[in-house]
Amino acid sequence: MTYLLPEFPDLTPAQRRQIQADYAADSLPPELSCHLADVYGLDITGEYGGRRIKNPFGKASGQLSLAAGQVRADAEAGLGFVVLKTVIAEDESGEQAMADWAFKESRMQLEPIAGKTVGRLGWTVTWKGRGWHDTFEAYRQLYTDSLAIGNQHGMVVASSVKYHLPGPGETVWREGEYAYTTARLLEVWRESGVGGPMVLEKDFSPTLAGDSRSRQQAIILEWMSTVPRLIRAAAGTEGVTLGLKVMNAMFDDSFQLDLLKAAVAARPDFLIYANRLFDPGKEFEGKVGVAYGGPDLSHRNLRMLTLLGEAVSRGEVTGGVPPISGTGDVCSGKMAAEYALRGASSVQMHTLFQLPDIFFGLRSGSKSQKALHYLLFDPATGLIPWMLHVKARTGVNAWLNLSEAAGLPELGA
């Protein structure tokens, strides 16, 4: 079974009227957390990178988080967190083993996509660029500015890094990249005054699925066990709150589950699950092989998280699963709840923030404000109607406790 929630939320007439009123409003309630607690009896506090966040919604690393102005708009809208564009690690001399991933995007193309494994339409964004294309010093300045914005608005800001990953025939890890890049980012974090360990995502890009590095399963499993050790060694006593952004490898579910188990066994502080799918035959602007999202992505991600939960129940995974930030086709509050039911403490999105304005209920404000309003209050797919559905049937009224309702027959799927 792919989805745990039924087609429509079970609400009282009074609840429907209140949700309609909030959806028809010109803006989000000024004291959102208090409004949701007082009016609906709900707590949407989330967790990301070991920190409590005011709501579970964040912007994933990408083309929409590479400028301070974008980060400020997200903070002012009220997002829980933002992950900056992925920077390509370098050593002290400026050499980058993964330099092929450091070039500017040409353009982004939003298009509808039909699921092949699930009968539903969705959206995907295609672009030719990969990681941060400017200098490392420019990235450090973005990081400095973004942390200041996050501090001002109570929003967590994380960096994202693609470090060297050895491919077939390589036996040496370029540890100089890990040491230099991590240390220089830690300098920015320390000077920001945020406090505590630096929050960092290690990006295993979906484009690696089309790279020779991904063609041998043993190599991928070695990445999972080695990368956390190298990053933690580079961080030293200052420490880092490390998240592994796991990719969807181009193998079957059996290997993908092994990959998840390996990621858990490496003991990161949290997981980001999971990066986009990869189509080796699709062409975009002269490049053959592109990553894509949409219904098939969430279908696979939810299935794999379910399989991971079953493996935990069978005792195949010891030590517990770290907190999960769910990503992939999160274009509604209902989909966010599906991830939460499988253990996600937050969700992060990219495609949603590129949908046409007509898609949203708010007619004014930034795209981030419109997206957050839609995620919460859309009468059919918003998080609030679906949390009320869960609350009425199971008694669970907090986002961070939604996974407790996953196995209850009262859920109604």
HUWOVEN-V226993 format. One record per pair of residues at least 24 apart in sequence whose C-alpha atoms are under 10 Angstrom apart, sorted by the first residue. I is the first residue (numbers start at 0). J is the second residue. If there is no record, write none. Layout:
<<I,J> <I,J>>
This chain:
<<0,298> <0,301> <0,302> <0,305> <0,412> <1,117> <1,297> <1,298> <1,299> <1,300> <1,301> <1,302> <1,305> <1,337> <2,297> <2,298> <2,301> <2,302> <2,334> <2,337> <2,338> <2,340> <2,412> <3,301> <3,336> <3,337> <3,338> <3,340> <3,341> <3,404> <3,405> <3,406> <3,407> <3,408> <3,410> <3,411> <3,412> <4,333> <4,334> <4,336> <4,337> <4,340> <4,385> <4,388> <4,389> <4,405> <4,410> <4,411> <4,412> <5,385> <5,388> <5,410> <5,411> <5,412> <6,333> <6,379> <6,380> <6,411> <6,412> <7,378> <7,379> <7,380> <7,384> <7,385> <7,388> <7,411> <7,412> <8,333> <8,378> <8,379> <8,380> <8,381> <8,383> <8,384> <8,385> <8,386> <8,387> <8,388> <8,389> <8,411> <9,384> <9,385> <9,387> <9,388> <9,389> <9,391> <9,392> <9,411> <10,384> <10,385> <10,387> <10,388> <10,391> <11,387> <11,388> <11,391> <14,38> <14,39> <14,378> <14,383> <14,384> <14,387> <15,378> <15,379> <15,384> <16,378> <17,376> <17,378> <18,375> <18,376> <18,377> <18,378> <18,379> <18,381> <18,383> <18,384> <19,376> <19,377> <19,378> <20,376> <20,378> <21,372> <21,375> <21,376> <21,377> <21,378> <22,359> <22,360> <22,361> <22,372> <22,373> <22,375> <22,376> <22,377> <22,378> <22,381> <23,360> <23,361> <23,362> <23,376> <23,377> <24,360> <24,361> <24,362> <24,372> <25,360> <25,361> <25,362> <25,363> <25,364> <25,372> <26,360> <26,361> <26,362> <26,363> <26,364> <26,368> <26,369> <26,372> <27,76> <27,77> <27,361> <27,368> <27,369> <27,371> <27,372> <27,373> <27,375> <27,376> <28,372> <31,77> <35,375> <35,383> <36,396> <36,397> <39,383> <39,384> <39,386> <39,387> <39,396> <40,386> <40,387> <40,390> <40,396> <40,397> <41,383> <41,386> <41,387> <41,390> <41,395> <41,396> <41,397> <41,398> <42,383> <42,386> <42,395> <42,396> <42,397> <42,398> <42,399> <42,400> <43,345> <43,375> <43,382> <43,383> <43,386> <43,396> <43,397> <43,398> <43,399> <43,400> <44,79> <44,344> <44,345> <44,397> <44,398> <44,399> <45,79> <45,324> <45,339> <45,343> <45,344> <45,345> <45,346> <45,397> <45,398> <45,399> <45,400> <46,79> <46,80> <46,155> <46,322> <46,323> <46,324> <46,343> <46,344> <46,345> <46,346> <46,398> <46,399> <47,79> <47,80> <47,155> <47,156> <47,157> <47,198> <47,240> <47,242> <47,268> <47,269> <47,270> <47,271> <47,322> <47,323> <47,324> <47,343> <47,344> <47,345> <47,346> <47,347> <48,80> <48,155> <48,156> <48,157> <48,196> <48,197> <48,198> <48,199> <48,200> <48,239> <48,240> <48,241> <48,242> <48,268> <48,269> <48,270> <48,322> <48,323> <48,324> <48,344> <48,345> <49,195> <49,196> <49,198> <49,240> <49,241> <49,242> <49,268> <49,269> <49,322> <50,80> <50,154> <50,155> <50,195> <50,198> <50,240> <51,79> <51,154> <51,155> <51,344> <51,345> <52,78> <52,79> <52,80> <52,153> <52,154> <52,155> <52,344> <52,345> <53,77> <53,78> <53,79> <53,80> <53,153> <53,154> <53,155> <54,78> <54,79> <54,80> <54,154> <54,344> <54,345> <54,346> <54,371> <54,375> <54,398> <55,79> <55,80> <55,324> <55,325> <55,335> <55,339> <55,343> <55,344> <55,345> <55,346> <55,347> <55,398> <55,399> <56,80> <56,81> <56,324> <56,325> <56,329> <56,332> <56,335> <56,344> <56,345> <56,346> <56,347> <56,348> <56,370> <56,371> <56,374> <56,375> <57,81> <57,82> <57,154> <57,155> <57,156> <57,324> <57,326> <57,345> <57,346> <57,347> <57,348> <57,349> <57,367> <57,371> <58,82> <58,83> <58,156> <58,326> <58,346> <58,347> <58,348> <58,349> <58,350> <58,351> <58,352> <58,367> <59,83> <59,84> <59,85> <59,157> <59,159> <59,271> <59,326> <59,327> <59,346> <59,347> <59,348> <59,349> <59,350> <60,84> <60,85> <60,86> <60,130> <60,157> <60,158> <60,159> <60,160> <60,200> <60,202> <60,347> <60,348> <60,349> <61,85> <61,128> <61,129> <61,130> <61,131> <61,159> <61,348> <61,349> <61,350> <62,103> <62,104> <62,106> <62,107> <62,126> <62,128> <62,129> <62,130> <62,131> <62,349> <63,349> <63,350> <63,352> <63,353> <64,141> <64,145> <64,349> <65,130> <65,131> <65,138> <65,141> <65,142> <65,145> <66,138> <66,140> <66,141> <66,142> <66,144> <66,145> <67,140> <67,141> <67,142> <67,143> <67,144> <67,145> <67,146> <67,147> <67,148> <68,141> <68,144> <68,145> <68,148> <69,145> <69,367> <70,141> <70,144> <70,145> <70,146> <70,148> <70,149> <70,154> <70,156> <70,367> <71,144> <71,145> <71,147> <71,148> <71,149> <71,151> <71,152> <71,154> <72,148> <72,364> <72,365> <72,366> <72,367> <72,368> <73,148> <73,149> <73,152> <73,154> <73,365> <73,366> <73,367> <73,368> <73,371> <74,145> <74,148> <74,149> <74,150> <74,151> <74,152> <74,153> <74,154> <74,155> <74,156> <74,367> <74,368> <75,148> <75,149> <75,151> <75,152> <75,153> <75,154> <75,365> <75,367> <75,368> <76,152> <76,364> <76,365> <76,366> <76,367> <76,368> <76,369> <76,370> <76,371> <76,372> <77,152> <77,153> <77,154> <77,367> <77,368> <77,371> <77,372> <78,152> <78,153> <78,154> <78,155> <78,347> <78,367> <78,368> <78,370> <78,371> <79,149> <79,152> <79,153> <79,154> <79,155> <79,156> <79,345> <79,346> <79,347> <80,149> <80,153> <80,154> <80,155> <80,156> <80,157> <80,345> <80,346> <80,347> <81,145> <81,149> <81,154> <81,155> <81,156> <81,157> <81,158> <81,347> <81,348> <82,145> <82,155> <82,156> <82,157> <82,158> <82,159> <82,198> <82,199> <82,200> <82,347> <82,348> <83,131> <83,138> <83,141> <83,142> <83,145> <83,156> <83,157> <83,158> <83,159> <83,160> <83,199> <83,200> <84,129> <84,130> <84,131> <84,132> <84,138> <84,141> <84,142> <84,157> <84,158> <84,159> <84,160> <85,129> <85,130> <85,131> <85,132> <85,138> <85,158> <85,159> <85,160> <85,161> <85,162> <85,200> <85,201> <85,202> <85,204> <86,129> <86,130> <86,131> <86,132> <86,133> <86,134> <86,135> <86,138> <86,139> <86,158> <86,159> <86,160> <86,161> <86,162> <86,180> <86,202> <87,129> <87,130> <87,131> <87,132> <87,133> <87,134> <87,135> <87,138> <87,159> <87,160> <87,161> <87,162> <87,163> <87,176> <87,180> <87,202> <88,131> <88,135> <88,159> <88,160> <88,161> <88,162> <88,163> <88,175> <88,176> <88,177> <88,178> <88,179> <88,180> <88,181> <89,135> <89,161> <89,162> <89,163> <89,173> <89,174> <89,175> <89,176> <89,177> <89,178> <89,179> <89,180> <89,181> <90,173> <90,174> <90,175> <90,176> <90,177> <90,178> <90,179> <90,180> <90,181> <91,175> <91,176> <91,178> <91,179> <91,180> <91,183> <92,175> <92,176> <92,179> <93,134> <93,135> <93,176> <93,179> <93,180> <94,175> <94,176> <95,161> <95,162> <95,163> <95,173> <95,176> <96,161> <96,162> <96,163> <96,164> <96,165> <96,172> <96,173> <96,176> <97,130> <97,161> <97,162> <97,163> <97,164> <97,165> <98,130> <98,132> <98,161> <98,163> <99,129> <99,130> <100,128> <100,129> <100,130> <100,131> <100,132> <100,161> <100,204> <100,206> <100,207> <101,128> <101,129> <101,130> <101,131> <101,132> <101,133> <101,134> <101,161> <102,127> <102,128> <102,129> <102,130> <102,131> <102,132> <102,133> <103,127> <103,128> <103,129> <103,130> <103,131> <103,132> <103,133> <104,128> <104,129> <104,130> <104,131> <104,132> <105,284> <106,284> <107,353> <108,283> <108,353> <109,350> <109,353> <109,354> <109,355> <110,293> <110,354> <111,293> <112,291> <112,292> <112,293> <112,294> <112,295> <113,293> <113,294> <113,295> <114,292> <114,293> <114,294> <114,295> <114,296> <114,297> <114,298> <115,293> <115,294> <115,295> <115,298> <116,294> <116,295> <116,296> <116,298> <116,299> <117,294> <117,295> <117,296> <117,297> <117,298> <117,299> <118,294> <118,295> <119,293> <119,294> <119,295> <120,293> <120,294> <120,295> <121,292> <121,293> <121,294> <121,295> <121,328> <121,329> <121,330> <122,291> <122,292> <122,293> <122,294> <122,328> <122,330> <122,350> <122,351> <122,353> <122,354> <123,275> <123,290> <123,291> <123,292> <123,293> <123,294> <123,296> <123,327> <123,328> <123,349> <123,350> <123,351> <123,353> <123,354> <124,290> <124,291> <124,292> <124,293> <124,349> <124,350> <124,351> <124,353> <124,354> <125,283> <125,289> <125,290> <125,291> <125,292> <125,350> <126,283> <126,284> <126,289> <126,290> <126,291> <127,283> <127,284> <127,285> <127,286> <127,289> <127,290> <129,204> <129,205> <129,206> <130,159> <130,160> <130,161> <130,202> <130,204> <131,159> <131,160> <131,161> <135,180> <135,183> <135,184> <136,183> <136,184> <138,184> <139,183> <139,184> <139,185> <139,186> <139,187> <139,188> <140,187> <142,184> <142,187> <142,188> <142,191> <143,184> <143,186> <143,187> <143,188> <143,190> <143,191> <144,187> <144,191> <145,191> <146,187> <146,188> <146,190> <146,191> <146,192> <146,193> <147,191> <147,192> <147,193> <149,193> <150,191> <150,192> <150,193> <155,193> <155,198> <156,193> <156,197> <156,198> <156,199> <157,188> <157,197> <157,198> <157,199> <157,200> <157,240> <157,241> <157,242> <158,184> <158,188> <158,197> <158,198> <158,199> <158,200> <158,201> <158,202> <159,198> <159,199> <159,200> <159,201> <159,202> <159,242> <159,243> <159,244> <160,184> <160,199> <160,200> <160,201> <160,202> <160,203> <161,200> <161,201> <161,202> <161,203> <161,204> <162,201> <162,202> <162,203> <162,226> <162,229> <162,230> <163,222> <163,226> <164,203> <164,207> <164,212> <164,218> <164,219> <164,221> <164,222> <164,225> <164,226> <165,212> <165,218> <165,219> <165,221> <165,222> <166,210> <166,211> <166,212> <166,213> <166,214> <166,215> <166,218> <166,219> <166,222> <167,211> <167,212> <167,213> <167,214> <167,215> <167,218> <168,212> <169,212> <169,218> <172,222> <172,225> <172,226> <172,229> <173,229> <174,226> <174,229> <174,230> <174,232> <174,233> <175,229> <175,233> <176,229> <176,230> <176,233> <177,226> <177,229> <177,230> <177,231> <177,232> <177,233> <177,234> <178,229> <178,230> <178,231> <178,232> <178,233> <178,234> <178,235> <179,233> <179,234> <180,230> <180,233> <180,234> <181,229> <181,230> <181,231> <181,232> <181,233> <181,234> <181,235> <181,239> <182,230> <182,233> <182,234> <182,235> <182,237> <183,234> <184,234> <185,233> <185,234> <185,237> <185,238> <185,239> <189,237> <195,237> <195,238> <195,239> <195,240> <196,234> <196,236> <196,237> <196,238> <196,239> <196,240> <196,241> <197,234> <197,237> <197,238> <197,239> <197,240> <197,241> <198,238> <198,239> <198,240> <198,241> <198,242> <198,268> <199,230> <199,239> <199,240> <199,241> <199,242> <199,243> <199,268> <199,269> <200,239> <200,240> <200,241> <200,242> <200,243> <200,244> <200,269> <200,270> <200,271> <201,226> <201,227> <201,230> <201,241> <201,242> <201,243> <201,244> <201,245> <201,270> <201,271> <202,242> <202,243> <202,244> <202,245> <202,246> <202,271> <202,274> <203,243> <203,244> <203,245> <203,246> <203,247> <203,248> <203,273> <203,274> <204,244> <204,245> <204,246> <204,247> <204,273> <204,274> <204,275> <204,290> <205,244> <205,245> <205,246> <205,247> <205,248> <205,249> <205,273> <205,274> <205,275> <205,276> <205,277> <205,289> <205,290> <205,291> <206,246> <206,247> <206,248> <206,274> <206,275> <206,276> <206,277> <206,278> <206,279> <206,288> <206,289> <206,290> <206,291> <207,246> <207,247> <207,248> <207,249> <207,277> <207,290> <208,246> <208,247> <208,248> <208,249> <208,250> <208,275> <208,276> <208,277> <208,278> <208,279> <208,288> <208,289> <208,290> <209,248> <209,249> <209,277> <209,278> <209,279> <209,287> <209,288> <209,289> <209,290> <210,279> <210,288> <213,248> <213,249> <213,250> <214,248> <214,249> <214,250> <215,250> <216,248> <216,249> <216,250> <216,254> <216,255> <216,257> <216,258> <217,258> <219,248> <219,258> <219,261> <220,254> <220,257> <220,258> <220,259> <220,260> <220,261> <220,262> <221,258> <221,261> <221,262> <222,258> <222,261> <222,262> <222,265> <223,258> <223,259> <223,260> <223,261> <223,262> <223,263> <223,264> <223,265> <223,266> <223,267> <224,261> <224,262> <224,263> <224,264> <224,265> <224,266> <224,267> <225,265> <226,262> <226,265> <226,267> <227,262> <227,265> <227,266> <227,267> <227,268> <228,265> <228,266> <228,267> <231,267> <239,267> <239,268> <240,267> <240,268> <240,269> <241,266> <241,267> <241,268> <241,269> <241,270> <242,266> <242,267> <242,268> <242,269> <242,270> <242,271> <242,272> <242,321> <242,322> <242,323> <242,324> <243,267> <243,268> <243,269> <243,270> <243,271> <243,272> <243,273> <243,323> <243,324> <244,269> <244,270> <244,271> <244,272> <244,273> <244,274> <244,323> <244,324> <244,325> <244,326> <245,270> <245,271> <245,272> <245,273> <245,274> <245,275> <246,271> <246,272> <246,273> <246,274> <246,275> <246,276> <246,277> <247,272> <247,273> <247,274> <247,275> <247,276> <247,277> <247,296> <247,299> <247,300> <248,273> <248,274> <248,275> <248,276> <248,277> <249,276> <249,277> <249,278> <249,279> <252,299> <252,302> <252,303> <252,306> <253,303> <253,306> <255,299> <255,300> <255,303> <255,306> <255,307> <256,303> <256,304> <256,306> <256,307> <256,310> <257,307> <259,303> <259,304> <259,306> <259,307> <259,316> <259,320> <260,307> <260,310> <260,311> <260,315> <260,316> <260,317> <260,320> <261,316> <262,320> <262,321> <263,307> <263,316> <263,317> <263,318> <263,319> <263,320> <263,321> <264,316> <264,317> <264,318> <264,319> <264,320> <264,321> <266,318> <266,319> <266,320> <266,321> <267,320> <267,321> <267,322> <268,320> <268,321> <268,322> <268,323> <269,320> <269,321> <269,322> <269,323> <269,324> <269,344> <270,320> <270,321> <270,322> <270,323> <270,324> <270,325> <270,343> <271,322> <271,323> <271,324> <271,325> <271,326> <271,327> <271,343> <271,345> <271,346> <271,347> <272,300> <272,301> <272,303> <272,304> <272,323> <272,324> <272,325> <272,326> <272,327> <272,338> <272,343> <272,346> <272,347> <273,297> <273,299> <273,300> <273,301> <273,303> <273,304> <273,323> <273,324> <273,325> <273,326> <273,327> <274,300> <274,325> <274,326> <274,327> <275,300> <275,326> <275,327> <275,328> <276,300> <276,327> <291,327> <291,328> <292,327> <292,328> <292,329> <292,350> <293,327> <293,328> <293,329> <293,330> <293,350> <294,327> <294,328> <294,329> <294,330> <295,327> <295,328> <296,326> <296,327> <296,328> <296,329> <297,325> <297,326> <297,327> <297,328> <297,329> <297,334> <297,337> <297,338> <298,327> <298,328> <299,327> <300,325> <300,326> <300,327> <300,328> <300,338> <301,325> <301,327> <301,334> <301,337> <301,338> <301,340> <301,341> <302,341> <303,341> <304,338> <304,340> <304,341> <304,342> <304,343> <305,338> <305,340> <305,341> <305,342> <306,341> <307,341> <308,341> <308,342> <329,374> <330,354> <330,370> <330,373> <330,374> <330,380> <330,381> <331,370> <331,371> <331,373> <331,374> <331,375> <331,376> <331,377> <331,379> <331,380> <331,381> <331,382> <332,371> <332,372> <332,373> <332,374> <332,375> <332,376> <332,377> <332,379> <332,380> <332,381> <332,382> <332,383> <332,384> <332,385> <332,386> <333,374> <333,375> <333,377> <333,379> <333,380> <333,381> <333,382> <333,383> <333,384> <333,385> <333,386> <334,374> <334,380> <334,381> <334,382> <334,385> <335,374> <335,380> <335,381> <335,382> <335,385> <335,398> <336,380> <336,381> <336,382> <336,383> <336,385> <336,386> <336,389> <336,398> <336,401> <336,402> <337,385> <337,401> <337,402> <337,405> <338,401> <338,402> <339,398> <339,399> <339,400> <339,401> <339,402> <339,403> <339,404> <339,405> <340,398> <340,399> <340,400> <340,401> <340,402> <340,403> <340,404> <340,405> <340,406> <341,401> <341,402> <341,403> <341,404> <341,405> <341,406> <342,398> <342,399> <342,400> <342,401> <342,402> <342,403> <342,405> <343,398> <343,399> <343,400> <343,401> <343,402> <344,398> <344,399> <344,400> <344,401> <344,402> <345,398> <345,399>>
